[in-house]
Amino acid sequence: MDSPFRVDILNGKVALLTGGGSGIGFEITTQFGKHGAAVAVMGRRRQVLDAAVSALQSQGIRAIGIEGDVRKREDAARAVETTVQHFGRLDILVNGAAGNFLASPEDLSPNGFRTVIDIDSVGTYTMCHEALKYLKKGGPGRDSSTGGLILNISATLHYTASWYQIHVSAAKAAVDSITRSLALEWGTDYDIRVNGIAPGPIEGTPGLRKLAPEEMKVKLREVIPLFKIGERWDIAMAALYLASDAGKYVNGTTMVVDGGLWLSQPRH
Ligand code: HXC
């Protein structure tokens, strides 16, 4: 589907996207690139990164891949430094890296719980912390009045409660809280906007493949108010809105893009 946005809305911007080589993250990377940004993609799997970067470059997008794990502070720091060395600055950090699997609390070990918190929550915080010096107003490559932007990919699982997702729900609740705290503190001190996006079920993603087998997808469609599962494109358009000047007064919010699913109730 064509983008409703002008193709130059991110011209001159540099974005670093964790988990940006596959799934929803890759669509955000692609749309950022198509709208003028240079993109650095961070991920754990070399093959996934290589494929992502060559697909991006074949569309004329300036792109690099950086192998690393957001759980390692030195990897986070290296990803930020490599991005700036290559493209000269950093304007947008997208925290998309996430871990997920279905497990009941009976079967989930404390280490399994911690692993997802480490990737989603601590990983998000670590990336923000390492990127601050380049995102703040007056930082290298930027003027004294304009800061950059952080976008945290979240979920809606924790708005209520979700079966077999105690670890991810806790992790994403922390991510939303990080979004609000940094929006307050870094918005005030450094002119950095910090927002999130909470996708609902999105077609063709590892999340949906793992969490909803085909037969559940049919049921899911029936309870989503718009009667359809979302597309990666829907999330990328929300990201473009938040990253562009259109979203310049939006700070500290997590935008739900789920067709209204989390509100869904049986009709009485
Ligand atoms: C129970 C599990 C498990 C499972 C791992 N563990 N998989 N427990 N059921 N299926 C436990 C292990 O037993 C271990 O605990 C601990 O977790 C660490 O496991 P490792 O395999 O050593 O971890 P690691 O290799 O670091 O892998 C982390 C991972 C990984 C999270 C398990 O597989 C991963 O990142 N995969 C998912 C990537 C992904 O799907 N991303 C998209 C996310 S979608 P013990 O106690 O045995 O040591 C998303 C959407 C959410 O986030 C919202 C949907 C609507």
Boltz pocket constraint, residues with backbone or C-beta under 6 A from the ligand:
constraints:
  - pocket:
      binder: B
      contacts: [[A, 98], [A, 99], [A, 100], [A, 101], [A, 102], [A, 103], [A, 107], [A, 108], [A, 109], [A, 110], [A, 111], [A, 112], [A, 113], [A, 115], [A, 116], [A, 154], [A, 155], [A, 156], [A, 157], [A, 168], [A, 199], [A, 200], [A, 201], [A, 206], [A, 207], [A, 208], [A, 210], [A, 211]]
      max_distance: 6.0
